Amino acid sequence: MIQWSEFERRRDGMLHAMNGGLWLHRFVLWGEDMAHLVSSDRSLLIEAGRLLGMSERWLQYKPLKHPVHDEKMDAWHWDLRGSYLELGLRLAAPKVPAESPR
């Protein structure tokens, strides 16, 4: 079963994504609610995109710095908005709370 999660702390979500998990990261752009579905595992991200009805050609490549060792790593993301965002939020696991203050 493919599952993605939101995280209370951005760093925790980034760690999850850079270790091959699926991270749903919400943001607002020009007043519009959006989210990125992010992972370093391209094939897993493509499978998640299929569940959301996304076209593989919409997948975006963007290397990201790993939050522990600061080295750039391959990563990909989907831009979710509108009905794709609604479905992504409905299918997401409950938000992962912060484990301890940092």
N, CA, C and O atoms as a GROMACS GRO file, in nm:
protein
  408
    1MET      N    1   0.084  -0.119   0.000
    1MET     CA    2   0.000   0.000   0.000
    1MET      C    3   0.088   0.125   0.000
    1MET      O    4   0.180   0.138   0.081
    2ILE      N    5   0.059   0.214  -0.089
    2ILE     CA    6   0.134   0.340  -0.097
    2ILE      C    7   0.069   0.442  -0.005
    2ILE      O    8  -0.053   0.461  -0.008
    3GLN      N    9   0.152   0.507   0.078
    3GLN     CA   10   0.099   0.605   0.170
    3GLN      C   11   0.196   0.721   0.185
    3GLN      O   12   0.318   0.702   0.185
    4TRP      N   13   0.142   0.839   0.198
    4TRP     CA   14   0.225   0.957   0.220
    4TRP      C   15   0.175   1.027   0.346
    4TRP      O   16   0.062   1.006   0.391
    5SER      N   17   0.262   1.110   0.400
    5SER     CA   18   0.231   1.176   0.527
    5SER      C   19   0.272   1.322   0.523
    5SER      O   20   0.365   1.362   0.452
    6GLU      N   21   0.199   1.400   0.602
    6GLU     CA   22   0.241   1.537   0.634
    6GLU      C   23   0.318   1.529   0.765
    6GLU      O   24   0.297   1.437   0.844
    7PHE      N   25   0.405   1.623   0.788
    7PHE     CA   26   0.482   1.628   0.911
    7PHE      C   27   0.469   1.766   0.972
    7PHE      O   28   0.467   1.867   0.901
    8GLU      N   29   0.460   1.770   1.102
    8GLU     CA   30   0.450   1.899   1.171
    8GLU      C   31   0.575   1.983   1.146
    8GLU      O   32   0.567   2.104   1.129
    9ARG      N   33   0.690   1.917   1.145
    9ARG     CA   34   0.816   1.989   1.121
    9ARG      C   35   0.866   1.957   0.981
    9ARG      O   36   0.874   1.841   0.940
   10ARG      N   37   0.900   2.063   0.909
   10ARG     CA   38   0.951   2.050   0.772
   10ARG      C   39   1.072   1.956   0.766
   10ARG      O   40   1.081   1.872   0.677
   11ARG      N   41   1.164   1.971   0.860
   11ARG     CA   42   1.286   1.889   0.862
   11ARG      C   43   1.253   1.740   0.869
   11ARG      O   44   1.316   1.658   0.802
   12ASP      N   45   1.154   1.704   0.951
   12ASP     CA   46   1.113   1.564   0.963
   12ASP      C   47   1.057   1.512   0.830
   12ASP      O   48   1.086   1.399   0.789
   13GLY      N   49   0.978   1.595   0.764
   13GLY     CA   50   0.924   1.556   0.634
   13GLY      C   51   1.034   1.539   0.531
   13GLY      O   52   1.031   1.446   0.451
   14MET      N   53   1.130   1.631   0.532
   14MET     CA   54   1.242   1.624   0.438
   14MET      C   55   1.324   1.497   0.463
   14MET      O   56   1.363   1.429   0.368
   15LEU      N   57   1.350   1.465   0.588
   15LEU     CA   58   1.423   1.341   0.621
   15LEU      C   59   1.348   1.218   0.568
   15LEU      O   60   1.408   1.128   0.509
   16HIS      N   61   1.218   1.217   0.589
   16HIS     CA   62   1.135   1.106   0.543
   16HIS      C   63   1.145   1.092   0.391
   16HIS      O   64   1.165   0.982   0.339
   17ALA      N   65   1.132   1.204   0.320
   17ALA     CA   66   1.139   1.202   0.173
   17ALA      C   67   1.277   1.162   0.122
   17ALA      O   68   1.288   1.085   0.027
   18MET      N   69   1.381   1.214   0.185
   18MET     CA   70   1.517   1.185   0.138
   18MET      C   71   1.560   1.043   0.172
   18MET      O   72   1.658   0.991   0.117
   19ASN      N   73   1.488   0.980   0.263
   19ASN     CA   74   1.514   0.839   0.295
   19ASN      C   75   1.419   0.746   0.218
   19ASN      O   76   1.408   0.628   0.252
   20GLY      N   77   1.352   0.798   0.117
   20GLY     CA   78   1.271   0.715   0.028
   20GLY      C   79   1.123   0.712   0.058
   20GLY      O   80   1.048   0.641  -0.010
   21GLY      N   81   1.078   0.787   0.157
   21GLY     CA   82   0.934   0.793   0.186
   21GLY      C   83   0.864   0.899   0.102
   21GLY      O   84   0.928   0.966   0.022
   22LEU      N   85   0.735   0.913   0.122
   22LEU     CA   86   0.655   1.014   0.052
   22LEU      C   87   0.610   1.120   0.151
   22LEU      O   88   0.545   1.090   0.250
   23TRP      N   89   0.646   1.245   0.123
   23TRP     CA   90   0.617   1.358   0.211
   23TRP      C   91   0.522   1.453   0.141
   23TRP      O   92   0.551   1.498   0.030
   24LEU      N   93   0.409   1.482   0.203
   24LEU     CA   94   0.315   1.581   0.154
   24LEU      C   95   0.343   1.713   0.225
   24LEU      O   96   0.324   1.724   0.346
   25HIS      N   97   0.388   1.811   0.149
   25HIS     CA   98   0.429   1.940   0.204
   25HIS      C   99   0.336   2.049   0.151
   25HIS      O  100   0.342   2.085   0.034
   26ARG      N  101   0.251   2.102   0.239
   26ARG     CA  102   0.156   2.208   0.198
   26ARG      C  103   0.224   2.345   0.195
   26ARG      O  104   0.317   2.372   0.270
   27PHE      N  105   0.172   2.430   0.106
   27PHE     CA  106   0.216   2.569   0.100
   27PHE      C  107   0.109   2.650   0.027
   27PHE      O  108   0.016   2.593  -0.030
   28VAL      N  109   0.124   2.781   0.029
   28VAL     CA  110   0.032   2.871  -0.043
   28VAL      C  111   0.116   2.950  -0.142
   28VAL      O  112   0.219   3.007  -0.106
   29LEU      N  113   0.072   2.954  -0.267
   29LEU     CA  114   0.141   3.029  -0.372
   29LEU      C  115   0.040   3.122  -0.437
   29LEU      O  116  -0.060   3.078  -0.493
   30TRP      N  117   0.068   3.252  -0.430
   30TRP     CA  118  -0.020   3.355  -0.486
   30TRP      C  119  -0.165   3.338  -0.441
   30TRP      O  120  -0.259   3.353  -0.519
   31GLY      N  121  -0.181   3.304  -0.312
   31GLY     CA  122  -0.313   3.290  -0.254
   31GLY      C  123  -0.381   3.156  -0.279
   31GLY      O  124  -0.494   3.137  -0.236
   32GLU      N  125  -0.315   3.065  -0.347
   32GLU     CA  126  -0.373   2.934  -0.378
   32GLU      C  127  -0.310   2.826  -0.291
   32GLU      O  128  -0.188   2.815  -0.281
   33ASP      N  129  -0.396   2.744  -0.227
   33ASP     CA  130  -0.346   2.630  -0.150
   33ASP      C  131  -0.289   2.527  -0.246
   33ASP      O  132  -0.351   2.493  -0.346
   34MET      N  133  -0.170   2.479  -0.214
   34MET     CA  134  -0.101   2.379  -0.296
   34MET      C  135  -0.025   2.286  -0.204
   34MET      O  136  -0.020   2.306  -0.082
   35ALA      N  137   0.034   2.183  -0.263
   35ALA     CA  138   0.124   2.094  -0.189
   35ALA      C  139   0.220   2.031  -0.288
   35ALA      O  140   0.191   2.018  -0.406
   36HIS      N  141   0.335   1.993  -0.236
   36HIS     CA  142   0.429   1.909  -0.310
   36HIS      C  143   0.421   1.770  -0.248
   36HIS      O  144   0.415   1.756  -0.126
   37LEU      N  145   0.420   1.669  -0.332
   37LEU     CA  146   0.438   1.531  -0.287
   37LEU      C  147   0.580   1.495  -0.329
   37LEU      O  148   0.608   1.483  -0.448
   38VAL      N  149   0.668   1.477  -0.231
   38VAL     CA  150   0.813   1.472  -0.252
   38VAL      C  151   0.870   1.337  -0.213
   38VAL      O  152   0.824   1.275  -0.117
   39SER      N  153   0.972   1.291  -0.289
   39SER     CA  154   1.046   1.170  -0.250
   39SER      C  155   1.176   1.161  -0.328
   39SER      O  156   1.191   1.219  -0.436
   40SER      N  157   1.270   1.087  -0.271
   40SER     CA  158   1.393   1.053  -0.344
   40SER      C  159   1.374   0.921  -0.420
   40SER      O  160   1.461   0.880  -0.496
   41ASP      N  161   1.260   0.856  -0.401
   41ASP     CA  162   1.227   0.731  -0.469
   41ASP      C  163   1.132   0.762  -0.585
   41ASP      O  164   1.010   0.770  -0.567
   42ARG      N  165   1.190   0.778  -0.702
   42ARG     CA  166   1.111   0.818  -0.820
   42ARG      C  167   1.001   0.718  -0.853
   42ARG      O  168   0.888   0.758  -0.882
   43SER      N  169   1.031   0.589  -0.850
   43SER     CA  170   0.930   0.490  -0.887
   43SER      C  171   0.813   0.489  -0.789
   43SER      O  172   0.698   0.473  -0.831
   44LEU      N  173   0.839   0.507  -0.661
   44LEU     CA  174   0.732   0.515  -0.562
   44LEU      C  175   0.646   0.638  -0.587
   44LEU      O  176   0.524   0.633  -0.576
   45LEU      N  177   0.710   0.748  -0.620
   45LEU     CA  178   0.639   0.872  -0.648
   45LEU      C  179   0.552   0.858  -0.772
   45LEU      O  180   0.440   0.911  -0.776
   46ILE      N  181   0.600   0.788  -0.873
   46ILE     CA  182   0.520   0.764  -0.994
   46ILE      C  183   0.396   0.681  -0.960
   46ILE      O  184   0.286   0.709  -1.008
   47GLU      N  185   0.414   0.579  -0.876
   47GLU     CA  186   0.298   0.498  -0.833
   47GLU      C  187   0.197   0.584  -0.757
   47GLU      O  188   0.076   0.571  -0.778
   48ALA      N  189   0.246   0.671  -0.669
   48ALA     CA  190   0.156   0.760  -0.595
   48ALA      C  191   0.082   0.852  -0.692
   48ALA      O  192  -0.037   0.878  -0.676
   49GLY      N  193   0.154   0.902  -0.792
   49GLY     CA  194   0.093   0.989  -0.892
   49GLY      C  195  -0.018   0.918  -0.968
   49GLY      O  196  -0.120   0.979  -1.001
   50ARG      N  197   0.001   0.791  -0.997
   50ARG     CA  198  -0.104   0.714  -1.066
   50ARG      C  199  -0.231   0.708  -0.981
   50ARG      O  200  -0.342   0.720  -1.033
   51LEU      N  201  -0.214   0.689  -0.850
   51LEU     CA  202  -0.330   0.688  -0.760
   51LEU      C  203  -0.406   0.820  -0.763
   51LEU      O  204  -0.528   0.825  -0.744
   52LEU      N  205  -0.332   0.928  -0.787
   52LEU     CA  206  -0.391   1.061  -0.788
   52LEU      C  207  -0.439   1.103  -0.927
   52LEU      O  208  -0.500   1.208  -0.943
   53GLY      N  209  -0.412   1.020  -1.028
   53GLY     CA  210  -0.452   1.054  -1.165
   53GLY      C  211  -0.357   1.150  -1.234
   53GLY      O  212  -0.396   1.219  -1.329
   54MET      N  213  -0.233   1.156  -1.187
   54MET     CA  214  -0.134   1.249  -1.243
   54MET      C  215  -0.066   1.185  -1.365
   54MET      O  216  -0.047   1.064  -1.371
   55SER      N  217  -0.031   1.268  -1.461
   55SER     CA  218   0.044   1.224  -1.578
   55SER      C  219   0.193   1.222  -1.542
   55SER      O  220   0.242   1.317  -1.481
   56GLU      N  221   0.263   1.117  -1.580
   56GLU     CA  222   0.405   1.105  -1.546
   56GLU      C  223   0.487   1.223  -1.599
   56GLU      O  224   0.588   1.259  -1.539
   57ARG      N  225   0.444   1.284  -1.708
   57ARG     CA  226   0.520   1.397  -1.763
   57ARG      C  227   0.514   1.521  -1.673
   57ARG      O  228   0.591   1.615  -1.693
   58TRP      N  229   0.423   1.522  -1.575
   58TRP     CA  230   0.415   1.634  -1.481
   58TRP      C  231   0.513   1.622  -1.365
   58TRP      O  232   0.531   1.717  -1.288
   59LEU      N  233   0.576   1.506  -1.352
   59LEU     CA  234   0.671   1.484  -1.243
   59LEU      C  235   0.792   1.577  -1.260
   59LEU      O  236   0.846   1.588  -1.370
   60GLN      N  237   0.832   1.642  -1.153
   60GLN     CA  238   0.941   1.739  -1.160
   60GLN      C  239   1.062   1.689  -1.081
   60GLN      O  240   1.050   1.636  -0.971
   61TYR      N  241   1.179   1.707  -1.142
   61TYR     CA  242   1.306   1.669  -1.080
   61TYR      C  243   1.366   1.792  -1.014
   61TYR      O  244   1.377   1.898  -1.076
   62LYS      N  245   1.405   1.778  -0.889
   62LYS     CA  246   1.474   1.888  -0.819
   62LYS      C  247   1.562   1.828  -0.710
   62LYS      O  248   1.511   1.783  -0.608
   63PRO      N  249   1.695   1.828  -0.730
   63PRO     CA  250   1.784   1.779  -0.624
   63PRO      C  251   1.765   1.862  -0.497
   63PRO      O  252   1.747   1.984  -0.502
   64LEU      N  253   1.768   1.794  -0.383
   64LEU     CA  254   1.750   1.860  -0.254
   64LEU      C  255   1.864   1.824  -0.161
   64LEU      O  256   1.923   1.716  -0.171
   65LYS      N  257   1.896   1.916  -0.069
   65LYS     CA  258   1.998   1.888   0.032
   65LYS      C  259   1.941   1.799   0.141
   65LYS      O  260   1.834   1.825   0.194
   66HIS      N  261   2.014   1.693   0.172
   66HIS     CA  262   1.975   1.606   0.282
   66HIS      C  263   1.995   1.684   0.412
   66HIS      O  264   2.102   1.741   0.433
   67PRO      N  265   1.894   1.687   0.500
   67PRO     CA  266   1.904   1.770   0.620
   67PRO      C  267   2.009   1.724   0.722
   67PRO      O  268   2.042   1.800   0.812
   68VAL      N  269   2.061   1.603   0.709
   68VAL     CA  270   2.162   1.556   0.804
   68VAL      C  271   2.302   1.586   0.754
   68VAL      O  272   2.382   1.645   0.827
   69HIS      N  273   2.335   1.548   0.632
   69HIS     CA  274   2.472   1.564   0.582
   69HIS      C  275   2.487   1.675   0.477
   69HIS      O  276   2.596   1.694   0.423
   70ASP      N  277   2.381   1.746   0.446
   70ASP     CA  278   2.382   1.862   0.356
   70ASP      C  279   2.429   1.831   0.213
   70ASP      O  280   2.458   1.924   0.138
   71GLU      N  281   2.436   1.704   0.176
   71GLU     CA  282   2.474   1.671   0.038
   71GLU      C  283   2.349   1.671  -0.048
   71GLU      O  284   2.243   1.625  -0.006
   72LYS      N  285   2.363   1.723  -0.171
   72LYS     CA  286   2.250   1.721  -0.265
   72LYS      C  287   2.220   1.577  -0.306
   72LYS      O  288   2.311   1.498  -0.331
   73MET      N  289   2.090   1.547  -0.312
   73MET     CA  290   2.044   1.414  -0.352
   73MET      C  291   1.937   1.430  -0.458
   73MET      O  292   1.866   1.531  -0.463
   74ASP      N  293   1.926   1.329  -0.544
   74ASP     CA  294   1.818   1.330  -0.642
   74ASP      C  295   1.685   1.324  -0.570
   74ASP      O  296   1.668   1.248  -0.475
   75ALA      N  297   1.592   1.406  -0.614
   75ALA     CA  298   1.457   1.406  -0.558
   75ALA      C  299   1.359   1.454  -0.665
   75ALA      O  300   1.397   1.525  -0.759
   76TRP      N  301   1.234   1.414  -0.649
   76TRP     CA  302   1.129   1.450  -0.743
   76TRP      C  303   1.008   1.493  -0.665
   76TRP      O  304   0.994   1.463  -0.546
   77HIS      N  305   0.918   1.565  -0.732
   77HIS     CA  306   0.793   1.603  -0.667
   77HIS      C  307   0.681   1.624  -0.768
   77HIS      O  308   0.704   1.653  -0.886
   78TRP      N  309   0.560   1.609  -0.718
   78TRP     CA  310   0.440   1.647  -0.791
   78TRP      C  311   0.392   1.778  -0.732
   78TRP      O  312   0.400   1.799  -0.611
   79ASP      N  313   0.341   1.867  -0.817
   79ASP     CA  314   0.268   1.985  -0.770
   79ASP      C  315   0.122   1.945  -0.760
   79ASP      O  316   0.062   1.903  -0.859
   80LEU      N  317   0.065   1.957  -0.642
   80LEU     CA  318  -0.076   1.925  -0.622
   80LEU      C  319  -0.155   2.053  -0.598
   80LEU      O  320  -0.119   2.135  -0.514
   81ARG      N  321  -0.262   2.068  -0.673
   81ARG     CA  322  -0.352   2.182  -0.656
   81ARG      C  323  -0.490   2.139  -0.701
   81ARG      O  324  -0.506   2.037  -0.769
   82GLY      N  325  -0.590   2.216  -0.663
   82GLY     CA  326  -0.727   2.186  -0.704
   82GLY      C  327  -0.771   2.046  -0.661
   82GLY      O  328  -0.750   2.006  -0.546
   83SER      N  329  -0.832   1.973  -0.754
   83SER     CA  330  -0.885   1.840  -0.721
   83SER      C  331  -0.773   1.741  -0.686
   83SER      O  332  -0.796   1.648  -0.609
   84TYR      N  333  -0.653   1.760  -0.743
   84TYR     CA  334  -0.540   1.672  -0.708
   84TYR      C  335  -0.499   1.693  -0.563
   84TYR      O  336  -0.467   1.597  -0.492
   85LEU      N  337  -0.500   1.818  -0.519
   85LEU     CA  338  -0.468   1.848  -0.379
   85LEU      C  339  -0.575   1.790  -0.287
   85LEU      O  340  -0.542   1.728  -0.186
   86GLU      N  341  -0.701   1.808  -0.321
   86GLU     CA  342  -0.809   1.755  -0.238
   86GLU      C  343  -0.795   1.604  -0.221
   86GLU      O  344  -0.806   1.553  -0.110
   87LEU      N  345  -0.771   1.533  -0.332
   87LEU     CA  346  -0.755   1.388  -0.324
   87LEU      C  347  -0.629   1.350  -0.245
   87LEU      O  348  -0.632   1.258  -0.164
   88GLY      N  349  -0.520   1.422  -0.268
   88GLY     CA  350  -0.396   1.395  -0.195
   88GLY      C  351  -0.413   1.411  -0.045
   88GLY      O  352  -0.358   1.333   0.032
   89LEU      N  353  -0.489   1.512  -0.004
   89LEU     CA  354  -0.513   1.534   0.139
   89LEU      C  355  -0.605   1.426   0.196
   89LEU      O  356  -0.585   1.380   0.309
   90ARG      N  357  -0.705   1.385   0.118
   90ARG     CA  358  -0.796   1.279   0.165
   90ARG      C  359  -0.725   1.146   0.184
   90ARG      O  360  -0.756   1.071   0.276
   91LEU      N  361  -0.627   1.116   0.096
   91LEU     CA  362  -0.558   0.988   0.101
   91LEU      C  363  -0.436   0.988   0.195
   91LEU      O  364  -0.377   0.883   0.220
   92ALA      N  365  -0.399   1.105   0.245
   92ALA     CA  366  -0.280   1.115   0.331
   92ALA      C  367  -0.302   1.050   0.466
   92ALA      O  368  -0.413   1.050   0.519
   93ALA      N  369  -0.195   0.995   0.520
   93ALA     CA  370  -0.198   0.944   0.658
   93ALA      C  371  -0.213   1.063   0.752
   93ALA      O  372  -0.189   1.177   0.711
   94PRO      N  373  -0.252   1.040   0.876
   94PRO     CA  374  -0.260   1.151   0.972
   94PRO      C  375  -0.125   1.222   0.985
   94PRO      O  376  -0.020   1.160   0.970
   95LYS      N  377  -0.130   1.351   1.011
   95LYS     CA  378  -0.007   1.430   1.025
   95LYS      C  379   0.080   1.372   1.134
   95LYS      O  380   0.033   1.337   1.242
   96VAL      N  381   0.210   1.363   1.105
   96VAL     CA  382   0.307   1.311   1.201
   96VAL      C  383   0.349   1.425   1.293
   96VAL      O  384   0.405   1.524   1.246
   97PRO      N  385   0.323   1.412   1.424
   97PRO     CA  386   0.360   1.520   1.516
   97PRO      C  387   0.511   1.526   1.538
   97PRO      O  388   0.582   1.429   1.514
   98ALA      N  389   0.556   1.641   1.583
   98ALA     CA  390   0.696   1.656   1.619
   98ALA      C  391   0.725   1.567   1.739
   98ALA      O  392   0.648   1.565   1.835
   99GLU      N  393   0.836   1.494   1.734
   99GLU     CA  394   0.870   1.403   1.844
   99GLU      C  395   0.923   1.477   1.967
   99GLU      O  396   0.888   1.443   2.080
  100SER      N  397   1.006   1.576   1.943
  100SER     CA  398   1.062   1.653   2.054
  100SER      C  399   1.106   1.787   2.001
  100SER      O  400   1.140   1.798   1.883
  101PRO      N  401   1.108   1.889   2.084
  101PRO     CA  402   1.153   2.020   2.036
  101PRO      C  403   1.299   2.019   1.998
  101PRO      O  404   1.381   1.952   2.062
  102ARG      N  405   1.331   2.095   1.892
  102ARG     CA  406   1.472   2.104   1.848
  102ARG      C  407   1.516   2.246   1.844
  102ARG      O  408   1.631   2.274   1.810
   0.00000   0.00000   0.00000
